[in-house]
Amino acid sequence: MRKFAAMVVGNTCKQTAINIFMILGIGGTWAGSMQLATCAYSPSFDGVLLYVWFSTAWLILFFPVSRFCSRFQKKECILEYEKTCDSVHAINALCLKTFLTKVCPFCALWMLTNYLFLQSLTGLTATDASAIYSTCSAYIYILSVFVFQESVLTARVIAVFLSLFGFAILWHLDTVFHPGFMGVILCLGSTVTASVYKVFFYHTMGNATFADIAMFFTMIGICDLLLMWPVVFCASYTGYESYIIKEVPWTILSLAALFGLFLTFLVIFGSVCTSHANISLGTLVGIPINIVVDILAYEVAFSWLKILALLSIGAGFILMLIPRSDTSKEVCQDCTINGKQPKVSATCFG
């Protein structure tokens, strides 16, 4: 009995440690990638599109790195990885039809979302941008109601109201008290496109295995590297983005891209092997981390209205995590597709 109790306690402590690591890891990499991207911008470098293309290309490493790491894991969900690397789903990711109809559209949405978000950082603090982006769950729920006919729940309607209320306050503060109007517009556009690509990804890959998702993201990196470079070249050639290649802060951009890659890996791993709540809570933890960095590094002052907005968005975000008693018709958080429980959800990516 004592051995059994010790085993249960040990497993509980181990799972708790994994959950804490996931939450802090996602929050830290999320905040770190934003802060590094902010540091990269200067009068001699405004290549946001170059950075988006460069960082997305790093997704090529997703499949080989995740397969290499799977060899050192003993969990069942990772052991299945080797079996599914040669599955029909993984092989289908390499066919031309799948590449054109699924990989390319998602790559375009991915780049558009990241471009709008990173461009908004030129006019907003990382705290404001991350808070506005956190309202993404509200838009996902609205889309799920209209697209997937999810039932309307009082708690989530309140969560949507709180998120939009917090966004309205930030909109007022960032457009009235300093010229951050375009930053708010760009960040809002990023949030909306993120909601679309999350729902699109969920609809496309809801029942996918870890290997399928890893292959999918690697194909996104290949698509970005092969097809999106003319867009970056045209932006530089026409003067839309001005920079000299020798003066590009490649070290900072590489660190930011590495943070982004690690963030994506943690999100995918967490959605398949741990709880979806870890991903959502990790995204929320990124806000106070950005607050601390903005105060210490940039001496940003936070008024009581801004604190109220952040608390309102945080409360709405947490309310959106409350599970419903009947999960048979859940769409965003624990939805079923064709009677099967998905391994990833629409709220897992960001």
ABEGO torsion letter per residue (X at the ends): XAAAAAAAAAAAAAAAAAAAAAAAAAAAAAAAAAAAAAAABBAABABAAAAAAAAAAAAAAAAAAAAAAAAABABAAAAAAAAAAABAAAAAAABAAAAAAAAAAAAAAAAAAAAAAAAAAAABBAAAAAAAAAAAAAAAAAAAAAAAGBBBBAAAAAAAAAAAAAAAAAAAAAAAABBAAAAAAAAAAAAAAAAAAAAAAAAAAAABBAAAAAAAAAAAAAAAAAAAAAAAAAAAAAGABBBBAAABBAAAAAAAAAAAAAAAAAAAAAAAABBAAAAAAAAAAAAAAAAAAAAAAAGBBBBAAAAAAAAAAAAAAAAAABBBABAAABAAAABBBGGBBBABBAAABX
